[in-house]
Amino acid sequence: MSLLDEIKAKAAKLKKTIVLCEGEDKRVVEAAAQITKEGIAKIVLIGNEAECKKVAPDVDLTGITLVDPLTSDKTTAYADMLYEARKAKGMTEEQARAQAKDRTMFGALMLKAGDVDGYVSGACHSTANTLRPGLQVVKTAPGIKTVSSCFLMIAPEKHEYNPDGVAVFADCAINIEPTAEQLADIAVSSAKTAKAIAGIEPRVAMLSFSTKGSGNDDKFTQTVPKVQRATALAKEMAPDLALDGEFQFDAAVAPEVGQLKAPGSKVAGNANVFVFPNINAGNIGYKIAQRFGGYMAIGPVCQGFAKPLNDLSRGCSVEDIVATVAVTALQAE
C-alpha cells in the first residue's frame, strides 16, 4: 500500500467532516463525490444543488451536504462571530454581514464554529483569498505565530539516504524570507506534520550552505546566523524534538558526511524533515526532487493554524483535491 493509500485509509477511520468551499468548480464537485463514495471523509460542499449539477451534471451528490451562505440559517450567527473577531480591526457589523456570505469566509467560519473539522479551498481562488479568512478568524495554534507550508515528498523506491521512503520539505510555498523566529515555528510545525500525516518519527535538519559554522555570510545576506538562531529557538520551543543544524544537505542525509562534519549529532546524516532557509531554496529543492529524483510531492500542506485549513493549487486535479482532504482529516485527529 502506498503512503497516499495509507493516508486515505487512516482518514476514512476518523470520519471527519471537511468543508469544500468551491461548489462552482467541476473538479471540486467530482472530488466531493469521490471522497464520499470512498468514505474518506464526510463532505460539506458550499454551493447549491442547481449550480453543482450545472457544472457537473453526471455527478451523484448523494451523501454530500450542500450549504449556500445566501440562504443558510447559520449565516447571521457566523456574521456575528466575524464581527466579534474583526471589530478591533475596524470591521463594521454591515461589513461582517456582507463578508460572511463569501464562500471562503463562510467555510472558515464553519471551521471556527466547530461545525466542520477541516477546510479546503483554492481550486479557483488565489492562495491569498484562501488563507486570509483562516488568518482572520481561525488564527494560529497556541505557541505558534507563523502559518507555513510543507510538502510530503514520497520516494519512488526505498533509498539508502531515505529509509523511511518519505521526507518533509518546508517551507516551499508561503513564507518568502522567514525570520529566525518564523523558521523555528516552521520547524516545530513541520515535525508535527511529519508525525501526524507521514507517520514518521521526525528528525529535523535546519538547512544552510554551511554546516556547524563551516560557512559564513555575515557581511552579505546573513542567512547562516539566521539559521543558527532559528535552530536555538526551535530547541527551546521543543526540547524533546530531534532537531539540529545548521547543516548542508549532504551532512543532513548522508551518515558518512554527517559523522565527519557534525560528530555526535543525533540528526546529522539521519534527517527526514528539512527546513529550508527561504522559499527560493525550498521551492527549487522540492522541484529538483520531483523532476530529477522521481519523488511525488503532496502539498502544499498548510500548518500552524489552530484548526486544519489547506490551500489547493488552481491547477489541481480531482485526485489532488481528494488527497488534500485526506491529509486535512488527519490533521484534525
N, C-alpha and C positions, 0 to 999 in steps of 0.2 A: 504493500500500500504506500503510495506517495505521501509526502508531507501534506500536500494540499488535500488529499483524500482524508488524511488523519484529522486535519483541522475541521473539515466538513462534518466528519463523524462525531468529533467531540462537541461541535456546536449543536448538532442535532439532539444530543443527550441533554443539553442545557435548556432547550425550549424557550429561548429568549425571544423577546419581541423587538423588532428593528423597524424603524420608520425609514422609508424611501421617499424623498421629498419631491420627486420629479415624475409624476404620473403622466406628464405631457410628452415623455420621451419613450419611444417604442422599445428601446433596449431595456429600460428600467421596468417597464410593464412585463416584458418577456422574462426578465430575471426574477421578478416578483413571483411569477407563476412557477418558474423552475425551482426556486427556493422553497416555495410552499409544497410543491409536488414531492420534492426530495426530503421534506421535513427538516431542513437545515435551521430554520427559524420561523417564527410567526411574523407575518409582514403587515404593517400598516402602510398603505400607499396613499400619498397626498395627491388627490385628483378626484374627478367624478367619473361615474361609470360611462357616460356618453363619450367623454374625452378619451378615456383609456381604450374604449372599443374602437374609436375612430383611428387612433394611432396604431393599434394592434388588434385588428378585428378578429383574428383567429385565436387569440389567447383566451384561455379559460381562467376567469377571475375567481373561481370558487375557492373559498378559504382565505381570500385576501380581504382585509378590512380597508375600505375606501373612506377617506376623510377629506372634505372640502372646507378649507378655512372660511370661505364665504358663507357657508350655511351651518357650520358646526356649532353645537351648543356650548363648546369649550372656548370659543374664540374670545368672548368677553372676559372670562377668568384669566386666560392667557395674556390678554392685553393689560389687565390689572397687574399681573406678575411682571410683565415687561416694564411697565411704568415704574413700579417699585424698584426694579433693578437699575433703571436708567435715569430716574428723575434727578439724581445728583449731578448727572452729566448734562442736564438741561432739557431732557425729553419731556414733552407735554403729554397729557392724557390723550389728546386728539391724535398726536403723532404715534403714540403707543397703539391706539386702536387701529390705525392705518397699517402700521408695520406688522402687527400680529397676523394680518391677513396674507402677508408674504409667505410663500410656501417654505422657504428655507428657515425663516424665523419661526414659523409655526412649528416646524419639526423640532427646532432647538428648544422651543418652549414645552413641547410634549416631553422631551427628554428631561428638561429641568424639573417638570412637574412629577416625574416618575411614571408617566403614562406609557412610556416605552423604555426599553433597556439600552438602546443604541440608535445612532443616527447616521445615515449615509446619504450624501448628495454630491453634486459636482459633474454629473454626466452632461448637463447643458448649462452649468453655471461656473464662473471662474472660481479659483481657489479662494480669492478674497471674499467673494459673495457667499461661499460655502462656510468658511471658517469664522467670518465676522460675527454671525449670530451666536456661535459657540463661545467666542471670546467675551461677548457682551452679556450673555445670560447663564451659560453653563460654567464658564470660568475654569481656572486651573485647579489641579488636585492639591490637597494640603501639602505644604512644604516645597511645592514646585511653582516657579514663576514663569516658566518657559514652555510654550506649546512647540513641539518639534515633530519630526517625522523620521521614519526609518524604513528600510526595505528588508524583507526577509529574502535572503539570497540562497536559493536551493541548488545544490551542486548536481551536475548531470550524472555523477557517479562518485563513490567514496574516494577520497584523496588523502595522501599522507599528511598534508597540511590542513585538512578539514575533515577529520574523522567523524564529526557529527553529521556531515552531509548538508549542513545548513549554517549560515552565518547571518549576522545582523549588521547592516551598514547604516550609520546615522551621522549627521542629518543631511540628506541629499536633496531636499525639496523645499524647505521653509525658511530656515534662518541663514541669511546670506553670509554675514561675517559675525558669528556669535562671539560674545564676550567670554571671558573665563567663567563667569558665573553661569552664563547660558550653557556653555559646554558641559559644566558639571551637572546641570539639570538634564541635559540631553543624555549624558552617560547613565545616570540613575534611571531615567525613564526607559532607555533602551534595554537595560538589564532586565527590567520588569517585563518588557515586551518579549524578550528572548525566552524568559521562563514561562510566561503565560501562553504565548502563541506558538513559538517554535518548539517548546518543550525541552529546552536545553538548559544546563546549569551555566549561567553567564560568567565569562571570563573577559573582562573589558579592557581593551587596549586604547589608550589615548594617542592618536597618531600624529606624526610630525615628519619633517625631513631629518630630524635629529633623534638620537637615542641617548637618553640619560646625559644630556649636555654635550654630545659629540658635535653638534652644530649650533650656530648662534646667529641670530639676525637682529640683535639689539639695535643696531644703527639703521635698520631698514623697516621691515614690517612688524617685527617683534612678535611673530607667531610662536616661537619657541617658548619664551617666558609665559605667554598666554596659556599654552597647553600645560606647562609645568604648574601654573597656578590652578588651572582647572582640575588637574589631577589631585592636587592637595585638597581643594574644596570638595570634590566628589568623595574623597576618602573620609572627610569629616561628615558629610551627609549620610554616607552608607558605609560605616566602618567594617561591617562584616562582608561586604562585597569584594569579590576577587577583581581588583582593578589596579592598573599600573600604567606608567608612562613617564616621560614621553617616549614613544617608540617609532622607529621606521617600520614600514610594513613587514619587511623580512624578519626583523627582530621580534615582531609580534606573532608571526605564524610559523617560522622555521625553528625547531628546537636547537639546531646546531648554531644558528645565528643568535638566538635569544640567550643561550648559555654563555656565549662569547661576549656579547655586548651588555647583558644585564644579568650577571650571575646571581642566583638566589631569588630572582623574581618568580612568583607563582603564576604569572600571566605570560611573561616573555616566552615566545615560541609555542604558545598554547592557547592563544586568544580565539574567541569565536564571536565577540561583539566589538565592532570597530567604530570609534568616534573620530570623524574627520575634523580637521581644524577649521574648515569653512565649506561653503556649498560648492565652490569650484572643485575642490578635491573630492568631495563626496559624490557629486553628480558624475564627474568624469570616472571615478573609481568604480561605481556600480555599473556604468555602461561598458567599461572595459571588461568587467567580469561577465557581463551578459554576452557581449559580442565575441570576445576572444576566448573566454572560458566556458561558454555554453551554459552559464547559470540562468536559472529562471528567477526573475525579480517579482516578488509580491509586494505591492505597495504603490505609493507611499502610505504607510500606516501612521496615522496621527497618534501622538502620545502627549501626555501632560495635562489633558483635560480632566476635570473632575468626574466626567462620565464619558463613555465611549462615543467618539464622534469622528467620522472619517470622510475624506475627500476623494472623489473619483477623478480620473483624467477625462477630459472631454472627448478623447479618442477611445474611451474604454469599450470593451466588448461585453456581451452578456455574461460570459464566463468571468471576466474581471469583476463585474458587479456581484456575482454570486460569491466569489472568493472574498471580496471585501466585506460582505455581510457576514460570512462565516467568521472572519477574523474579528469583526466588531462584536459578535456574540461571545467569543472567547474573552475579549477584553472586559465584558460585562460580568464575567463569572465572579 
